[in-house]
Amino acid sequence: MSLYEMRKSYTLSTLLEKDIDPNPMVQFKTWLSEALQGDLPDWVEVNAMTLSTSDGKGEVSSRIVLLKGLEQDRFWFYTNYDSDKAAQMESNSHVALCFLWQHIQRQVRVTGTVSKAPRDQSEAYFRKRPRDSQLGAIVSSQSSVVESREVLERRLAELKQQHGDSNPIPCPDNWGGYCVDPITIEFWQGRDSRLHDRLRYRKDASNWRVERLAP
Ligand SMILES: Cc1cc2nc3c(=O)[nH]c(=O)nc-3n(C[C@H](O)[C@H](O)[C@H](O)COP(=O)(O)O)c2cc1C
């Protein structure tokens, strides 16, 4: 394996000012649906996005979460409200998202401010999750140190017994949604000779301004 020899040419598509929608959320939905087209392998999760958060001291951390909605022109995801990411978002509401759609040689970067979803929305989404995911959310004190995997499996087995096969599982208080209200959204299309297309929308009062960035 030699990392310095690994490179690909990007020639699948272009991103030109004349082809984009003036509203970046419309443009995002177009790209998302294009990312879903074709005979994709099972493992591709086009709704996976990197969420970067930071705290008041300037420490930054990133992880993948799944995009679960685009209502009200925001990016919605669900997680544990006691997790490390939740603590960072509490101290600094500015976050960044990044989508990588390698199969169409595209990247989308979002910056914006995050806020918690209304409780009834989180509970409604929790009810739609598979039972095992509901139980997993209760068992896992996300981001905390655990003694061993066995401890988690034991807790899960106990919980399964408590709730039986059909009793509804209530949404834990420390689990729910967040939405990111975008300030900038950049669309990146890989091009030949590393002259990639980058178009960045920036919210200017209530209008969106588009600028081309050097690759
Ligand atoms: C493909 C993929 C999807 C994931 N989706 C979520 C998600 O939607 N919500 C979530 O809380 N964690 C999700 N995770 C786990 C997170 O990446 C992370 O491990 C977890 O949220 C704890 O992060 P934190 O300790 O920084 O808070 C996902 C991980 C992967 C690889």
The ligand as an SDF file (V2000), in Angstrom:
LIG
                    3D

 31 33  0  0  0  0  0  0  0  0999 V2000
  -22.8570    5.3060    9.9420 C   0  0  0  0  0  0  0  0  0  0  0  0
  -23.0050    5.8360   11.3370 C   0  0  0  0  0  0  0  0  0  0  0  0
  -24.2060    6.4090   11.7330 C   0  0  0  0  0  0  0  0  0  0  0  0
  -24.3540    6.9100   13.0290 C   0  0  0  0  0  0  0  0  0  0  0  0
  -25.5090    7.5410   13.3590 N   0  0  0  0  0  0  0  0  0  0  0  0
  -25.6420    8.0980   14.5960 C   0  0  0  0  0  0  0  0  0  0  0  0
  -26.8020    8.8750   14.9140 C   0  0  0  0  0  0  0  0  0  0  0  0
  -27.7040    9.1130   14.0810 O   0  0  0  0  0  0  0  0  0  0  0  0
  -26.8940    9.3620   16.1840 N   0  0  0  0  0  0  0  0  0  0  0  0
  -25.9150    9.1510   17.1210 C   0  0  0  0  0  0  0  0  0  0  0  0
  -26.0680    9.6060   18.2440 O   0  0  0  0  0  0  0  0  0  0  0  0
  -24.7930    8.4710   16.8240 N   0  0  0  0  0  0  0  0  0  0  0  0
  -24.6330    7.9390   15.5810 C   0  0  0  0  0  0  0  0  0  0  0  0
  -23.4830    7.2550   15.2670 N   0  0  0  0  0  0  0  0  0  0  0  0
  -22.4370    7.0980   16.3090 C   0  0  0  0  0  0  0  0  0  0  0  0
  -21.6130    8.4010   16.4100 C   0  0  0  0  0  0  0  0  0  0  0  0
  -20.6940    8.4730   15.3250 O   0  0  0  0  0  0  0  0  0  0  0  0
  -20.8520    8.5260   17.7410 C   0  0  0  0  0  0  0  0  0  0  0  0
  -20.0600    7.3860   17.9700 O   0  0  0  0  0  0  0  0  0  0  0  0
  -21.8000    8.7050   18.9210 C   0  0  0  0  0  0  0  0  0  0  0  0
  -22.8680    9.5520   18.6060 O   0  0  0  0  0  0  0  0  0  0  0  0
  -21.0620    9.2600   20.1390 C   0  0  0  0  0  0  0  0  0  0  0  0
  -20.4990   10.5040   19.8040 O   0  0  0  0  0  0  0  0  0  0  0  0
  -20.0210   11.5370   20.9420 P   0  0  0  0  0  0  0  0  0  0  0  0
  -19.3600   10.7230   22.0120 O   0  0  0  0  0  0  0  0  0  0  0  0
  -19.0790   12.4830   20.2650 O   0  0  0  0  0  0  0  0  0  0  0  0
  -21.2560   12.2460   21.4650 O   0  0  0  0  0  0  0  0  0  0  0  0
  -23.2930    6.7870   13.9690 C   0  0  0  0  0  0  0  0  0  0  0  0
  -22.0860    6.2100   13.5640 C   0  0  0  0  0  0  0  0  0  0  0  0
  -21.9390    5.7650   12.2640 C   0  0  0  0  0  0  0  0  0  0  0  0
  -20.6060    5.1930   11.8370 C   0  0  0  0  0  0  0  0  0  0  0  0
  1  2  1  0
  2  3  1  0
  2 30  2  0
  3  4  2  0
  4  5  1  0
  4 28  1  0
  5  6  2  0
  6  7  1  0
  6 13  1  0
  7  8  2  0
  7  9  1  0
  9 10  1  0
 10 11  2  0
 10 12  1  0
 12 13  2  0
 13 14  1  0
 14 15  1  0
 14 28  1  0
 15 16  1  0
 16 17  1  0
 16 18  1  0
 18 19  1  0
 18 20  1  0
 20 21  1  0
 20 22  1  0
 22 23  1  0
 23 24  1  0
 24 25  2  0
 24 26  1  0
 24 27  1  0
 28 29  2  0
 29 30  1  0
 30 31  1  0
M  END
$$$$
